[in-house]
Structure formats: structure tokens, C-alpha cells
């Protein structure tokens, strides 16, 4: 059975919309439904080039700030950016859809969590994404829980966990400080072979992200914390800001594809500090 490019776009776009709603529902449930996401929609300046929907929840008992963004956009990349995107060098045309989540927690004992998956079409087509965790307090058991769950998802889908883990470790690294952003996770890009199997993998990873997030939060949401713990979290958030503004590819892609500035910078924490 041959799946046409149109249906590939339609199916991934629908999946990302569904996943966004499910993540919001599960996160509101973690807040005992006492607080809701605020929904905001945006469109690119040029007509018929798509847009996105952003959900933001702030001031919760679990989530100090969490954004769940979904966008589906198309257009033409600027010439200076085309060489950085697979298959875009010829005419710069692209279509892209995906979901991105960044959660900054109120309790400093609970780590920040990041997740995204995407499907991009130029003269090539591929899936990319991953998830990683950034704690401000060391917890080896938590680290093992995260990596064991991701290893399981990769194994079920015959994906190379070790390769994806190393890719994540190398990517989420701050060279100017010579330190990792967090405890890693998995990261992948340019998954071009076997669209059906890759589509299944990103769906499984989306559900796994929800499950892992719930495991992490429920383990620690009742832990007590001090002002000193919060100060440590603020300093770690400073590193998060540095990475996202200096190195994050998603930030650069959003800025170079006419994305919404507020949605692109959703990943930044509500408060951070530097020594």
C-alpha cells in the first residue's frame, strides 16, 4: 500500500492535534483540574501558510509554567537558512508539523521536562524529536526511570536507543560552560526510512512522554522544599535559558519559518537567576 504525500501530512497533522489535547488533559489532571490551560491561536502573516495553537498553564501547584504548542506551517526558507535544512537547498519550500512541550515545575525537587516530535517535508521528508529531563537536584533513581522507559520504547520500535541517547547527550550540552543541560533522554532527526514504522514510533513516544511525566511528578509532588532548593532551581533554569537562546535548533527553525515569537519563546522559564 502506497501512502500519498497528502495523506502523510494529513495523518501527522491530525495526530499532533490529538496528542496536544491528550497532554493538556493529563497535565490538568495532575493539577487535580483546579487550573486550566489558556488557549491561544496564531497564523503566519502570509495567507495559506498555516499557523498554530498554543496552550499555556501557569501558577499551578505542580506546574509553575508549562506550554504545549502545536503548529503546522509551510512556506519558503530564506536563502541563508536553506543549507541548514535537509532537502531545502534547491527552492527552499517546506511543510512542517509538530508538537513541543516544556514544563517548568513549582517544586524544585521535580525536574523540568522537554518533549517534541515533528514531521518535515522539503524535497525530502523525515521525522525528528525526542525528550529530555533537566533536574536541579541529583536523583539517580529518577534518571534510571526515565532512561529505562525510553529504552523500552526504542526496543519495541527497533530503534537504536544508544545512538539516540548519545545524540541527546551531545546535543543538550553547553560548550561555553562545558556541562550537560540535564540528565539527557533521547534525540533523533532525519528519520527518512519506512514512514509507517516511523509514524508508529513517534506516536508511541508521545504516549510514553505522558507516562514518564506522570511518573516523575507523582514521585515527588508531595516532597517538601526550601528557599535554598528554589534558588538552586533558579540557577539551573539560567542554564536552560542559555541553551535555548544560543543553541536550540527548534528556536532557530521557528524564527526562520515565520513562527509566532511568543510560542517560540514559550520554552523559557518564568523566573531564572545567574550568579
Protein Blocks (a to p, Z undefined) as FASTA:
>chain_A
ZZdfklmmmmmmmmmmmmmmmmmmmmmmmnoopaccdddddddfbghkbpadddddehia
klmbdcddddddeddddfklmmmpghilmnopacddddddddddfblmbccddddddddd
dfbccdedddddddfbdcfklmmmmmmmmmmmmmmnopafklmmmmmmmmmpcfknopaf
blojaddehilghjllmmmmmmmmmmmmmmmmmmmmmmmmmpccdfklmmmmmmmmmmmm
mmmmmmmmklmmmmmnopafklmmmmpcfbdcdZZ
